[in-house]
Amino acid sequence: MLTAEEWGIVALSLKVGGVAVLVSLPLAFGLAWLLARGRFPGKVLLDALVHLPLVVPPVVTGWLLLLAFAPAGPIGSWLASWFGVSVLFRWTGAAVAAGVMALPLMVRAIRLSIESVDRRLEQAARTLGAGRWRTFRTVTLPLSLPGVIAGVVLGFARALGEFGATITFVSNVPGETQTLPLAIYAALQTPGGEALVLRLAGISVLLSLAALIVSELLARRAGRGLHVL
């Protein structure tokens, strides 16, 4: 049975993961659209930059975030001067780190979903008088929506498991930035913490497994729907 403190860790992890994917979703969709439909110089470079967090050590990503969001950093100084806020050592910073690490998976899933939409359907809508926005709203988005949702679920699963960038960027502050992976790491460093590790690891595995199953079911549903069309 989990204690109140342990339930707090789970709740914080869910909040960080949820905020991370919700805030990242507009950017992920915009990047996915550019990569799926855009033709412009530097597209290969943009694709590489989007997927860079998947291949560089997460500690490097966390260090770059620390440089960017530090009080003297370009984003940190702007947030401080305009809004008087800082994300360092706060749960919002953990959400930023989780969102950055989840973004490549979201972009890839959404991009594949957009690319799978038959352009002939979009062209038919245009010939019937629908504008670009209406074609997107009534044809492209509904057909790609299962893939978008799958990308969100995958991103959420990745955000739940984020460790390296988070601990480098916002440290391991109990009650503020200590998500499930960080709490497991702290318990491993504590004598007699094996029971806590077992409980938290079990919850982490169950949450991630559930997210992956939902993502797979949505991906299969999207595939069946496109096959019928």
Sequence and secondary structure as in RCSB ss.txt:
>XXXX:A:sequence
MLTAEEWGIVALSLKVGGVAVLVSLPLAFGLAWLLARGRFPGKVLLDALVHLPLVVPPVVTGWLLLLAFAPAGPI
GSWLASWFGVSVLFRWTGAAVAAGVMALPLMVRAIRLSIESVDRRLEQAARTLGAGRWRTFRTVTLPLSLPGVIA
GVVLGFARALGEFGATITFVSNVPGETQTLPLAIYAALQTPGGEALVLRLAGISVLLSLAALIVSELLARRAGRG
LHVL
>XXXX:A:secstr
   HHHHHHHHHHHHHHHHHHHHHHHHHHHHHHHHHH   TTHHHHHHHHHHHHHS HHHHHHHHHHHHSTTSHH
HHHHHHHH    TTSHHHHHHHHHHHHHHHHHHHHHHHHHTS HHHHHHHHHTT  HHHHIIIIIHHHHHHHHHH
HHHHHHHHHHT  HHHHHHH   TTTT  HHHHHHHHHTSTT HHHHHHHHHHHHHHHHHHHHHHHHHHHHHHHH
HHH 
